[in-house]
């Protein structure tokens, strides 16, 4: 199987694509293929990784124009292209020379500055967690607080978020508006707002109402399609906008 | 002018649960920073599935938790340390609940608890099968709230000592390829385990034992490294963990003859016997030709029903579908044992102090020892949070009275490390990092695995020493300064080779079978000679070995049956 991989030695822009021939075994993932390239063909290829089990959220990238976790994407599945995202430039335009019949195309996650090859600068994505104060304020105490299974169920979907940023990379608004905090942060705000244990749920809704928050979302729902964990940030944002 | 060195009161290496909890303990009073090779949320704590133990139930007690832990450890755990762990457990769980962790709940709103291997009560608190994910994200949120300083994507290369006292470290800024010095009064190592020494491991690819190797090289002893936990149920092929919670919820282990074979090995506890016993049972079934394809057995969840699987084990189901093409609602899961946890680690006392002044360790990196020869499921998340706090307190005490560290030493060392990396990068024509790493992994899997014996261990030691020789001329290959992961993986390999040697030496030296360490040529536990911790210290360029006493006193040492 051939892999066509975006390269950027100095960051900022994709300067060219390199083509590699990877030996495929049954059960192999895209991440396995990237390691085969780094180990056997080209040690200069840079990409992030950690758990290889779809829980840490490190290996987000664009695989055949769809934002996916490389570790969770079987090579045999990479060509399925079933996400049906609303296109924007990074996922709508294909590089010259790419033959989707025989090549898997790997590019950095869109909407973040490229640092090197497939490594992107996630500073903005992380910084909003701090600027929006997305944490619990509970005071210390000696007993656990009560929460029923039904109350927990209201936040379960949102606590499953692994902050992999695939939603951020799939969002046409993030592509256009640099300041937009993105779907993950808004879903996380909703998680705290909905948590029966939160002392001051309004704090989180105030945080999302800022101009670069929920008002910027156009409910395009690419985030819902791209999320590997079923978090569906778009649903939470719709509710936030209706508050 | 660019900054060539950084200075803080305390530097913590590693941003998993242990490192974050230490930082939270210290951040109000001291200038602290965490140096971590991955973003904190990418740390391996995130992958812990099953749960965290605490005697919250009315019929349960910290004494019962402590007893189960000591018995599970095959009596090698230090009983005074286990006492701290079990007593502080409810507090640690409650603290994280109040910080926001969404634990699964009982109908009446209490934290739900599930049965786990080797435990007399359902003592394991959980957040579905994503407990580590929930605890890590919550604890990271609390670290953000406190404004803790992170150096993210920095790889620590060496610790620096001045007159027998640790005074800082040197680290590679992965983003730029530059090496800088960090001066500190105290350094806390919280770098997790070293599972990637093995080819088959449930661990994240980043679990390369960096902290243990750094400590060894600066003269701090390692302890009990031969005790490697092999998790019985890992997905065949990728070795991704299938939580013990799957058996806690009622899952069966079935061989190719369709039999629940655990009745032969642990008739009372069956599938919920401790991990070492279940791992050996599976290995024996496969070796005696009752496995599938002579490789694996089945973990069968089908009788639990769709609803229970979807509610309690959704993460497991997802992994099975995406990584093995198996839906556990419809089909049994192919599983085999794989390396899972490192009971051994940096030798510390119950406060996390190493014998080297100014150097502390906590969590899986450390060996205090709470897990002895075999860790019980649900005790490692607990260890990180309990001892993160305990060690943090001690580091604070130490730092308050520590003298100003020697900055010039750190700068000298950074200069030396820049030269060292330059030399390493210039090697040509040697073996590749990948070749050496693969041979190491296979050697450890085959020769230092679930079952061990003298001649295999001798062969392993010979091979690892040969690999160390080959590593001296390792070829990293052509790359760039920025995000040179080929270099990072080579430095990780150097760390792992040191640890592979010590694990194998320990396995050879321990001529008995205890907990996770099983010698076919010495199948009995030998309390007379080996109710001892093994200690490994680097002296010049050889490893000195010795045995030291275990802290007993609370529970009598007995035969361990389930």
Interface residues (C-beta under 8 A of the other chain):
Chain A: X9 X10 X11 X27 X29 X38 X39 X40 X43 X44 X46 X47 X48 X49 X50 X51 X52 X53 X54 X55 X56 X57 X58 X72 X74 X115 X116 X117 X119 X122 X126 X129 X130 X133 X134 X135 X136 X138 X139 X140 X141 X142 X143 X144 X145 X146 X147 X148 X149 X151 X152 X155 X156 X159 X160 X162 X163 X192 X195 X197
Chain B: X38 X39 X41 X42 X43 X44 X46 X47 X56 X93 X94 X95 X97 X98 X99 X100 X102 X103 X104 X105 X106 X107 X108 X109 X110 X111 X127 X128 X130 X133 X134 X137 X138 X141 X142 X144 X145 X175 X204 X205 X206 X237 X238 X240 X241 X315 X318 X319 X322 X323 X324 X432 X433 X434 X476 X477 X478 X479 X480 X482 X483 X484 X485 X486
